Amino acid sequence: MLRTEAVILLALIVYLALLDAIRTKPLNAPLALAGDFIGLALGAIGLFACSISYKNRKSWGRAPAVLANLIALGVAYFMASGKFYIGAIPLGIIAFITTGASVLGYRE
């Protein structure tokens, strides 16, 4: 699940880059877009590193994985309060399942 989330974040980078490439108007806040790219890339790298720790049966990736998914649950709630259900529902489901798997899925 963590690798799936990392791939989704990388897909968001590609999506935002393509969306920016087909824009006809100049970008108002290019540094904000660069910040999004950096944040998404760091999140993907972190989730992928957490997935490696689970694969190797190490516990160091558990807390960051839980934290990242709790943040994603908050983001899904914020999206739902803005009535963006098409994004909120899948994000909430994935984050909820991955949080549970991160908490309960690994035992030493």
C-alpha positions in Angstrom: 0.0 0.0 0.0 2.8 2.4 0.8 4.4 1.9 -2.6 1.0 2.4 -4.2 0.7 5.7 -2.4 4.2 6.7 -3.6 3.3 5.9 -7.2 0.1 8.0 -6.8 2.2 10.9 -5.6 4.6 10.5 -8.6 1.6 10.4 -10.9 0.4 13.7 -9.3 3.7 15.3 -10.2 3.3 14.2 -13.8 -0.3 15.4 -13.8 0.6 18.8 -12.5 3.5 19.1 -15.0 1.3 18.2 -17.9 -1.4 20.6 -16.7 1.2 23.4 -16.5 2.5 22.5 -20.0 -0.9 22.9 -21.7 -1.7 26.1 -19.9 -2.1 29.1 -22.2 -1.9 31.8 -19.6 1.4 32.4 -17.7 1.6 30.9 -14.3 0.8 33.3 -11.4 2.8 31.5 -8.7 5.6 29.4 -10.2 7.3 28.9 -6.8 4.1 27.5 -5.4 4.1 24.9 -8.2 7.8 24.2 -7.6 6.9 23.7 -3.9 4.2 21.3 -4.8 6.6 19.3 -7.0 9.2 19.2 -4.2 6.7 18.3 -1.5 5.2 15.5 -3.6 8.6 14.1 -4.5 9.8 14.1 -0.9 6.5 12.4 0.1 6.9 9.8 -2.5 10.5 9.1 -1.5 9.5 8.9 2.2 6.6 6.5 1.5 8.9 4.3 -0.7 11.5 4.3 2.1 8.9 3.2 4.6 7.8 0.4 2.3 11.4 -0.8 2.1 11.5 -0.9 5.9 8.3 -3.1 6.0 9.7 -5.4 3.3 12.9 -5.9 5.3 10.8 -6.3 8.5 12.4 -3.3 10.2 10.2 -1.1 12.4 11.8 2.3 11.6 9.2 3.0 8.8 6.1 2.5 10.9 5.8 5.9 12.6 6.4 8.0 9.4 3.9 5.8 7.5 1.2 6.3 10.1 1.9 10.0 10.3 1.7 10.5 6.5 -1.5 8.6 6.3 -3.1 10.5 9.3 -2.2 13.7 7.4 -3.8 12.2 4.3 -7.0 11.5 6.3 -7.1 15.1 7.3 -6.6 16.2 3.8 -9.4 13.9 2.7 -11.7 15.4 5.3 -10.8 18.9 4.1 -11.5 17.9 0.6 -14.9 16.5 1.6 -15.8 19.6 3.5 -15.2 21.5 0.2 -17.5 19.0 -1.6 -14.7 17.6 -3.7 -15.9 14.0 -3.1 -14.3 12.5 -6.2 -10.9 13.1 -4.6 -11.8 12.9 -1.0 -13.4 9.4 -1.0 -10.6 7.5 -2.7 -7.9 9.3 -0.7 -9.8 8.7 2.5 -10.2 5.0 1.7 -6.6 4.4 0.8 -5.3 6.4 3.8 -7.6 4.6 6.2 -6.6 1.2 4.9 -2.9 2.0 4.9 -3.0 3.5 8.3 -4.6 0.3 9.7 -2.1 -1.8 7.8 0.8 0.3 9.1 -0.3 0.1 12.7 -1.3 -3.6 12.7 0.6 -5.1 9.8 4.1 -5.6 11.2 5.1 -7.4 14.3 8.6 -8.1 15.5 
